[in-house]
Amino acid sequence: MHFFSQAFTYEHPWHHVVIGMWHKYPNSKCTHVVSIDTLDRTVDPKTGIIRTERLMGCKQKAPAWIVKFFGGSEDAFVREISFVDPSTQNVQITSVNLSLSQFATCYEQIHYSPNPHNPLQQTDFTQTAEVQARLAIWRSAANGLEKWLVQRFEQNAQLGKSGFTEILRQLWEERAQVPLQQGGSESS
């Protein structure tokens, strides 16, 4: 089993980040994500927690040795379940690959919460992933597959961070500048 983790702080309040997460895809940095379908969304009437289940469609080129060894195509699907708790301002997202899961699984967890030092202007983000190949007979092949999958996950995580930062900038920073530009000029 191989692991990946990262943590950083967005320079946006929690509610901006939560709104932004619903607009994360498509974006110019994560062109491998080609579709997002919402399968289910419910609100718990007692807690107010919003549960959403989505299916993400991705296209990625796999190394020839993986396609030759395992088969498959560049089309892949990921199941994502999120819980947004407005009262505690916490978001918990889990995702797992559906494609080729008989050979390898990638289980991802994401968490968004207000930064404790600057809760009104910053949001903390943590992401972990554990990758496990299911090739008990060929441990060296399993190890190689896990390493490749973690490397690919890390590349996509960096693209995701960059793309999400761009989405937040477009939603909040550029939008905030528009009234100043359209509101007329300041007197000299």
C-alpha positions as CSV (number, residue, x, y, z in Angstrom):
1,M,0.0,0.0,0.0
2,H,1.2,3.5,-0.8
3,F,0.1,6.8,0.5
4,F,-0.2,10.5,-0.5
5,S,-1.1,13.5,1.6
6,Q,-1.0,17.2,1.4
7,A,-2.4,20.2,3.4
8,F,-2.5,23.9,2.7
9,T,-4.6,27.0,3.3
10,Y,-6.8,28.8,0.8
11,E,-7.0,32.5,1.1
12,H,-10.8,32.5,1.0
13,P,-13.5,32.1,3.7
14,W,-15.0,28.6,4.2
15,H,-18.3,29.5,2.5
16,H,-16.5,30.7,-0.6
17,V,-14.6,27.5,-0.8
18,V,-17.7,25.4,-0.4
19,I,-19.5,27.2,-3.2
20,G,-16.3,26.9,-5.3
21,M,-16.1,23.2,-4.8
22,W,-19.4,22.7,-6.7
23,H,-17.9,24.7,-9.6
24,K,-14.4,23.0,-9.5
25,Y,-15.0,21.0,-12.7
26,P,-14.6,21.6,-15.6
27,N,-11.5,23.7,-15.3
28,S,-8.5,24.4,-17.6
29,K,-6.0,22.6,-15.4
30,C,-7.9,19.3,-14.9
31,T,-8.8,18.4,-18.4
32,H,-8.8,14.7,-17.4
33,V,-12.1,15.2,-15.6
34,V,-14.6,15.2,-18.4
35,S,-18.0,14.8,-16.6
36,I,-19.6,15.2,-13.2
37,D,-23.0,13.7,-12.6
38,T,-24.9,14.2,-9.3
39,L,-26.5,10.9,-8.4
40,D,-28.1,11.9,-5.1
41,R,-28.4,14.9,-2.8
42,T,-30.2,15.0,0.5
43,V,-30.4,17.3,3.5
44,D,-30.7,15.8,6.9
45,P,-33.7,17.7,8.5
46,K,-32.3,17.4,12.0
47,T,-28.6,18.3,11.4
48,G,-28.8,20.3,8.2
49,I,-25.9,18.2,6.8
50,I,-26.0,18.1,3.0
51,R,-25.0,14.7,1.6
52,T,-24.1,14.5,-2.1
53,E,-23.1,11.5,-4.2
54,R,-21.5,12.2,-7.6
55,L,-20.0,10.2,-10.4
56,M,-16.9,11.7,-12.1
57,G,-15.9,10.6,-15.6
58,C,-12.2,10.9,-16.4
59,K,-9.9,10.3,-19.4
60,Q,-6.3,9.5,-18.8
61,K,-3.6,7.8,-20.7
62,A,-2.2,4.9,-18.9
63,P,1.3,3.6,-19.5
64,A,1.3,0.8,-22.2
65,W,2.5,-1.8,-19.7
66,I,-0.6,-1.2,-17.5
67,V,-3.0,-1.4,-20.4
68,K,-1.3,-4.5,-21.8
69,F,-1.2,-6.2,-18.4
70,F,-4.6,-5.2,-17.0
71,G,-6.6,-4.2,-20.1
72,G,-9.1,-1.4,-19.9
73,S,-9.3,2.0,-21.6
74,E,-8.5,5.6,-20.9
75,D,-12.1,6.0,-19.6
76,A,-12.4,5.9,-15.8
77,F,-15.1,6.5,-13.2
78,V,-14.8,7.7,-9.6
79,R,-17.6,7.7,-7.0
80,E,-17.5,10.7,-4.7
81,I,-19.6,11.3,-1.5
82,S,-19.5,14.6,0.3
83,F,-20.9,15.8,3.6
84,V,-21.3,19.5,4.1
85,D,-22.1,20.6,7.7
86,P,-23.0,24.3,7.7
87,S,-23.4,24.5,11.5
88,T,-19.8,23.3,12.2
89,Q,-18.4,24.5,8.9
90,N,-16.8,21.2,8.0
91,V,-16.7,19.4,4.7
92,Q,-15.7,15.8,4.4
93,I,-15.3,14.2,0.9
94,T,-14.4,10.6,0.1
95,S,-13.9,9.1,-3.3
96,V,-12.9,5.8,-4.7
97,N,-12.2,4.5,-8.2
98,L,-14.8,2.3,-9.8
99,S,-12.8,1.5,-12.9
100,L,-10.3,-1.3,-12.6
101,S,-11.0,-1.6,-8.9
102,Q,-10.5,-5.4,-9.2
103,F,-6.8,-4.6,-9.7
104,A,-6.2,-1.5,-7.6
105,T,-8.2,0.9,-5.4
106,C,-7.5,4.5,-4.7
107,Y,-9.4,5.8,-1.6
108,E,-9.2,9.6,-1.2
109,Q,-10.3,11.8,1.7
110,I,-10.6,15.6,1.6
111,H,-11.5,17.9,4.4
112,Y,-12.2,21.7,4.4
113,S,-12.6,23.7,7.6
114,P,-12.1,27.3,8.6
115,N,-8.5,28.1,9.5
116,P,-8.4,28.4,13.4
117,H,-6.1,31.4,13.2
118,N,-8.0,33.3,10.6
119,P,-11.5,31.6,10.3
120,L,-13.2,34.5,8.5
121,Q,-10.7,34.7,5.7
122,Q,-8.9,31.4,5.3
123,T,-9.9,27.8,4.8
124,D,-7.7,24.8,5.6
125,F,-7.6,21.9,3.2
126,T,-6.3,18.4,3.8
127,Q,-6.1,15.5,1.4
128,T,-5.0,11.9,1.8
129,A,-5.1,9.0,-0.5
130,E,-4.2,5.4,0.0
131,V,-3.5,3.2,-3.1
132,Q,-3.5,-0.5,-2.9
133,A,-2.9,-3.0,-5.8
134,R,-4.7,-6.3,-5.6
135,L,-2.0,-8.5,-7.2
136,A,-1.0,-10.8,-4.4
137,I,0.8,-13.2,-6.8
138,W,3.0,-10.5,-8.4
139,R,4.1,-8.3,-5.5
140,S,6.7,-6.5,-7.6
141,A,4.1,-5.7,-10.3
142,A,1.7,-4.6,-7.5
143,N,4.4,-2.3,-6.0
144,G,5.1,-0.8,-9.4
145,L,1.5,-0.2,-10.1
146,E,1.0,1.4,-6.7
147,K,4.0,3.7,-7.2
148,W,2.7,4.7,-10.6
149,L,-0.8,5.3,-9.3
150,V,0.4,7.5,-6.4
151,Q,2.6,9.5,-8.8
152,R,-0.3,10.0,-11.1
153,F,-2.5,10.9,-8.1
154,E,0.0,13.5,-6.9
155,Q,0.2,15.1,-10.4
156,N,-3.6,15.3,-10.6
157,A,-3.7,16.7,-7.0
158,Q,-1.4,19.5,-8.0
159,L,-3.5,20.2,-11.1
160,G,-6.6,20.1,-8.9
161,K,-5.1,22.6,-6.5
162,S,-4.1,24.9,-9.3
163,G,-7.5,24.6,-11.0
164,F,-9.4,25.1,-7.9
165,T,-7.4,28.2,-7.0
166,E,-8.2,29.5,-10.5
167,I,-11.9,28.8,-10.0
168,L,-11.9,30.6,-6.6
169,R,-10.1,33.6,-8.1
170,Q,-12.7,33.7,-10.9
171,L,-15.7,33.4,-8.6
172,W,-14.6,35.8,-5.9
173,E,-11.6,37.9,-6.7
174,E,-12.4,38.9,-10.2
175,R,-16.1,39.3,-9.4
176,A,-15.2,41.7,-6.5
177,Q,-13.2,43.9,-8.9
178,V,-16.0,44.3,-11.5
179,P,-18.1,46.8,-9.5
180,L,-15.0,49.0,-9.0
181,Q,-14.3,49.1,-12.7
182,Q,-17.9,49.6,-13.8
183,G,-18.8,52.0,-10.9
184,G,-17.1,55.0,-12.5
185,S,-13.8,56.6,-12.0
186,E,-12.6,58.2,-8.8
187,S,-12.1,62.0,-8.8
188,S,-8.6,63.2,-8.9
